[in-house]
Amino acid sequence: MSRYSENIIIGAGAAGLFCAAQLGKLGKQVTIFDNGKKIGRKILMSGGGFCNFTNMEITSGRYISQNKHFVKSAFKNVIHNGTSLL
């Protein structure tokens, strides 16, 4: 087995890991390079995906934060499809 693979991904964040998983599903060998201390660390710091403001159901109850008012303040001035989120 070769030490190198044909597919190299730089960055082990959400996008890099997703891309690697998709290539893996296709049977491709992937090498991921990242300069962080631990792969996926930023995903954990952002709430494991719960801080993604692009979710389909945009309600404050769908997000996790130590500050229960954070999501409400973040949504305060956001308009979605012509309607205020709050």
VEXBA-595952 format. One line per 5 residues: number of its first residue (from 1); their letters; for each residue y, x, z of C-alpha. Coordinates in Angstrom, 2 decimals. Layout:
<kolfis>
NUM> A> Y:X:Z  ...
</kolfis>
This chain:
<kolfis>
1> MSRYS> 0.00:0.00:0.00  3.41:1.29:-0.96  5.91:2.12:1.75  8.61:0.39:-0.26  8.84:-3.11:-1.64
6> ENIII> 10.47:-4.44:-4.79  12.56:-6.88:-2.75  15.09:-5.51:-0.30  17.40:-7.70:1.76  20.35:-6.24:3.62
11> GAGAA> 21.16:-8.31:6.68  18.76:-10.06:9.04  21.00:-13.02:9.74  20.22:-16.61:8.86  20.72:-16.18:5.10
16> GLFCA> 18.77:-12.93:4.91  15.84:-14.27:6.91  15.79:-17.49:4.90  15.77:-15.53:1.65  12.95:-13.30:2.94
21> AQLGK> 10.91:-16.35:3.95  11.33:-17.90:0.51  10.24:-14.68:-1.19  7.29:-14.46:1.21  6.21:-17.98:0.23
26> LGKQV> 6.12:-16.75:-3.35  3.78:-13.94:-2.31  6.44:-11.25:-2.60  6.66:-8.25:-0.30  10.08:-7.99:1.35
31> TIFDN> 11.83:-5.26:3.30  14.79:-6.32:5.48  17.43:-3.86:6.66  19.86:-4.71:9.43  22.05:-2.58:11.66
36> GKKIG> 21.91:-4.98:14.61  19.95:-4.41:17.79  17.65:-7.36:17.12  17.01:-9.43:14.01  18.31:-12.98:14.14
41> RKILM> 20.53:-12.20:17.14  23.55:-13.99:15.66  21.47:-17.13:15.12  20.70:-17.24:18.85  24.35:-16.58:19.71
46> SGGGF> 25.43:-19.53:17.58  23.20:-21.97:19.39  20.09:-21.60:17.26  21.61:-23.62:14.43  23.12:-26.34:16.57
51> CNFTN> 26.60:-24.91:15.95  26.33:-25.54:12.24  29.16:-27.96:11.47  27.59:-28.87:8.12  24.94:-31.13:9.63
56> MEITS> 24.59:-34.58:8.10  25.11:-36.45:11.38  28.48:-35.28:12.61  28.75:-36.47:16.19  29.60:-34.45:19.28
61> GRYIS> 26.19:-35.28:20.78  24.45:-33.28:18.03  25.90:-29.93:19.19  25.13:-27.78:22.22  27.90:-25.97:24.06
66> QNKHF> 28.61:-24.93:27.62  32.03:-26.53:27.11  31.25:-30.21:26.50  34.73:-30.75:25.02  34.47:-27.90:22.47
71> VKSAF> 33.03:-29.98:19.64  35.55:-32.76:20.15  38.43:-30.31:19.99  36.92:-28.62:16.90  36.56:-32.00:15.15
76> KNVIH> 39.97:-33.28:16.21  41.77:-32.47:12.96  38.81:-32.61:10.56  38.61:-35.35:7.96  35.22:-36.16:6.34
81> NGTSL> 35.12:-38.51:3.33  38.61:-39.75:4.14  37.69:-40.69:7.72  38.56:-38.81:10.92  35.45:-37.47:12.66
86> L> 36.73:-38.69:16.03
</kolfis>
